[in-house]
Amino acid sequence: MQKSTVCFKSRTGVCKTEAKISGGQQQQHRLFVSAARNFLGGRAFLNCPGKMGKPPRVIAHLALLLLFCVSASIADPADIKTRLQDLGVNQHVDIPPEGTKNPDVKLFDEPANISGKPVIVTVHLQILDINQIDDDSQDFSVTMYLRQQWKDPRLAFKDPKTSSLVLTDPSKIWVPDLMFLNEKEGRIHDITSNNAFIRIQKDGEVLYSTRLTVALSCPMDHSEFPMDEQICKISMESYAHRKDELVFIWNDDLEPVVINEKLTLDPFELQAYGYDYCTSNTTSGEFSCIVVELSFGRSALEQYLVLAYLPVAAMVIVAYLTLWVPERRGPRLICALSAFGVTALTAAVITTLDPDTNDSTALDCWAKWSVLFAFIPILAILVTGCGQMDIDDDAAKVVGTLNFPANSLFESAFVVFLPILFIIFNLVYWFYYYSNEGLDGLGAEKKFEF
């Protein structure tokens, strides 16, 4: 605001007393000077010696100085407003809300729980993409829109020309201190500008929207690999405010969790998802918590069938066929040993397909049992050759009827029961490991197929 200089002149025209005052003060000063002149006898009385001589002029100057001080002490409203704005002080940031527990706390340093009830923050989550699910590091990366909505009566305003206000700097007001419990790292997108905004309605309703990418830990169980299903969670809660201060709830007015239908999750696929509420108990108290559960199934089972299961199964069958080689035990044993060696080598190679885990996987189980089945023909040939257990007459008739190329009842039993045992093993194996739990694998209260 511009300042004016007021000068009090002597008889010779020299300015003896001067002061800088604002426009409003200058106007008040003129009024006081005019009243003083009228009271003391007008301009001639102030400027001419007259009959009263020197003392009246001194008194006049003293009176004018006194009136100027009084006028300067009267605050000009426009000047006050300007000075407060220069100091960054106004009714929105300097005065704590009525009913705030701590009167020393300034506005926006705490949630607006002036009614004694916790602030209710509704959350809406829109998952744009699930970028990576890593078996080795046991984490996954999600790009999402996170929208939080709450009401803060301290932000209510009345302006017929404005329906809402938009802020791009969340630090200007209080926002919920939501955090991801299982976060490893994350970032808010900032190309070409910071991807976050706050919209404030007239009644104080606040919408806080951010676009972010977070890497979240996902403890995995690979015991059923490659037919495993993994349940990964997105857990969110307040960092500092307990349940009696801040509560997160899902936005039931909208679909609380929305997932893009065109996700690329190789080697997984999203089978189901759900959302729920939880409470985090810590030494600091109870904190409101919300959670999203995602059920992922491995989509590359056909690939493992071609690369692992069928080659090992074929070598087991070859090892079994060595029992049908004619009577000479030397060639039969060589064939059985060769089949066993190739089976063991193939099993060792396919186990390298396992993820980096300490779990014993379903693929390991298949490899180990297959090696055992490939070793049984060797055992049958060796035991038959060493024991010389000839077949009796009745057993010989049976063997002859079935056309078994065996020289003993023991070897004939292997010929009959080995394929049966292998078939039974496969039925139990696939029934036990291959399951599509989908929704059943989720623990959330509300769950949906994807």
KARABEL-V652902 format. One record per backbone hydrogen bond with DSSP energy under -1.0 kcal/mol. CO is the residue of the C=O (numbers start at 0). NH is the residue of the N-H. Records with the same first field share a line. If there is no record, write none. Layout:
BEGIN
CO = NH, NH
END
This chain:
BEGIN
3 = 20
5 = 18
7 = 15, 16
9 = 12
13 = 9
16 = 7
18 = 5
20 = 3
21 = 25
22 = 26
23 = 27
24 = 28
25 = 29
26 = 30
27 = 31
28 = 32
29 = 33
30 = 34
31 = 35
32 = 36
33 = 37
34 = 38
35 = 39
36 = 41
41 = 45
42 = 46
43 = 47
48 = 52
53 = 57
54 = 58
55 = 59
56 = 60
57 = 61
58 = 62
59 = 63
60 = 64
61 = 65
62 = 66
63 = 67
64 = 68
65 = 69
66 = 70
67 = 71
68 = 72
75 = 79
76 = 80
77 = 81
78 = 82
79 = 83
80 = 84
81 = 85
82 = 86
83 = 88
84 = 87
89 = 92, 93
96 = 99
101 = 104
105 = 108
110 = 112
112 = 115
118 = 246
120 = 248
121 = 148
122 = 250
123 = 146
124 = 257
125 = 144
126 = 259
128 = 142
131 = 140
133 = 137, 138
137 = 217
138 = 133
139 = 215
140 = 130
141 = 213
142 = 127, 128
143 = 211
144 = 125
145 = 209
146 = 123
147 = 207
148 = 121
149 = 205
151 = 154
152 = 155
158 = 161
164 = 199
166 = 197
168 = 171
169 = 172
175 = 177
176 = 238
178 = 236
179 = 182
181 = 216
184 = 214
186 = 212
188 = 194
193 = 195
194 = 210
196 = 208
197 = 166
198 = 206
199 = 164
200 = 203
201 = 156
203 = 151
204 = 200
205 = 149
206 = 198
207 = 147
208 = 196
209 = 145
210 = 188
211 = 143
212 = 186
213 = 141
214 = 183, 184
215 = 139
221 = 224
223 = 226
224 = 362
227 = 297
229 = 295
231 = 293
233 = 291
234 = 180
235 = 289
236 = 178
241 = 244, 245
244 = 118
246 = 120
248 = 122
249 = 251
255 = 124
257 = 126
260 = 262
264 = 267
266 = 298
268 = 296
270 = 449
271 = 294
272 = 447
273 = 292
274 = 445
275 = 290
277 = 288
279 = 286
281 = 284
284 = 281
285 = 242
286 = 279
288 = 277
289 = 235
290 = 275
291 = 233
292 = 273
293 = 231
294 = 270, 271
295 = 229
296 = 268
299 = 303
300 = 304
301 = 305
302 = 306
303 = 307, 308
304 = 309
307 = 311
308 = 312
309 = 313
310 = 314
311 = 315
312 = 316
313 = 317
314 = 318
315 = 319
316 = 320
319 = 322
320 = 323
321 = 324
327 = 331
328 = 332
329 = 333
330 = 334
331 = 335
332 = 336
333 = 337
334 = 338
335 = 339
336 = 340
337 = 341
338 = 342
339 = 343
340 = 344
341 = 345
342 = 346
343 = 347
344 = 348
345 = 349
346 = 350
348 = 351
349 = 352
350 = 353
354 = 356
360 = 364
361 = 365
362 = 366
363 = 367
364 = 368
365 = 369
366 = 370
367 = 371
368 = 372
369 = 373
370 = 374
371 = 375
374 = 378
375 = 379
376 = 380
377 = 381
378 = 382
379 = 383
380 = 384
381 = 385
382 = 386
383 = 387
387 = 389
391 = 395
392 = 396
393 = 397
394 = 398
395 = 399
396 = 400
397 = 401
398 = 403
407 = 411
408 = 412
409 = 413
410 = 414
411 = 415
412 = 416
413 = 417
416 = 420
417 = 421
418 = 422
419 = 423
420 = 424
421 = 425
422 = 426
423 = 427
424 = 428
425 = 429
426 = 430
427 = 431
428 = 432
429 = 433
432 = 434
436 = 439
438 = 441
445 = 274
447 = 272
END
